C-alpha cells in the first residue's frame, strides 16, 4: 500500500485547508485510516481516525468541531477538512492506514501545514 498526501500549504489563522490522502496498491487490505501530525519538537499525535466504512470517526480534543475526516473508498482517498485553523495546528500531517488481518501500518510522506497568526 502506498499513500500520498496533498493539500497542505500556508494559510492565515481562521482559514481552511483540505488534505487528501490517495492510496494505491493493495487497497483492498486497508481497514481503518487516520491523520497524524507532528509539530517541531513534539511527538507525532493522532488527529483523527475513521473506520473502514466511514461509519465511525474520532478526533483529538483540540480539533473537535473544526476538523472533519472522511473517506471515499471508491476513489481510495481519505480527506481531512480543516476549518478555523489555529497557529498551533502548524505541523507536518501524515496519512496512516492499517491493514486488516496483519494490522500492518502504512504511512505517507507527509504534507506541511503552516498557519500564520
N, C-alpha and C positions, 0 to 999 in steps of 0.2 A: 504494500500500500504506500502510495506517495501522496503527500499533502502539500499543497501550495497555497499560501495566504496572499491576499491582495487587499487593497483598500486603505492601507494606513496613510498617514501624512501629517501635515501640520494644520492645526485648527485652533481658533481662538476659544477661550473658555465660554461655555454656553452653546457651543456649536455641536454639530453632529458628524459622525462618520459611520460608514457601513463596511465592516470587514467581511471578506468572503474566504472560504477555505474549499478548494476544489480537490477532490480525492480521485485517484486513478489507481489502476492495478486491481488487486483482489478486493474490490469494494464490497463484494457480497459478504465478506467476512466481518465487515465493520459493525460494531454494536453501538455502544454509547460513544458520544463525541463531546468535546468541550473546548473551551478557550481558556488559556492560561496567560498570565502576563508576568513580566519581570522588569522591575524598575532598577536603576543603577544602585548597587549596594544592598539590594534586597533579595529575598528568596523568591523563587517563582511561586505564584499563587494561582489557585483555580478561581476563575472569574465567573464562569457559567458552564453548565453541562446540560446535555439533552439526551434522552433515551433514543433507542434505535428508531422507533416510530414517531418520535417527536411529541409523544403524549405527556411527557413529564420533563420539567426543567427545574433547575435550581441555580441560585445566584449567591455570590458572596454579598454580605450585607451592604457593603459600600456602593454597590451598583444597582441594588434593587430599586425598581421604579424608573431607572434611567436606561438600562441596557436590556435588550431582548435577543435571546438566542433562538435560532430556528434552523431547520434543515429541509432541503428538497432532495429526497432520496432518488427521485427520477433523474436529477441532474448531478447527483453525487456531490452536492455542495452544501456547506453549512455557512450560516451567516451570524454576524453579531452587529445588531443595530445599536449604536451608542449615541444617546442624546444627552443634552445638558452636561457636556463634558467638563471636567474639572482639571485643574493643573495636576492634581495627584493621580489622574488617570494616565499620565505620561508613562510609557513603558514599551517594551517590545512585547507584542501579543503573538502567542503561539497557538496553533491549531493542534489538537490531540484527538486521536481515535483509538479505541480499544477493540481488539479483535475478539469476536465471540469464540468461546471454546478455549483458546490458548491464553486469552486475556493479554496478549502482547500489545504494547503501546507503540503507537507511531506518532511522530512529530513533524510539523512543518518547519521551515527555516526561520519563521518569524517575520513580522512586519512592524515597523516602528510607528507608534502613535505619539505625537508630541502636541500637548495642549499648552498654548501660551496664555499667561494670566493677564 
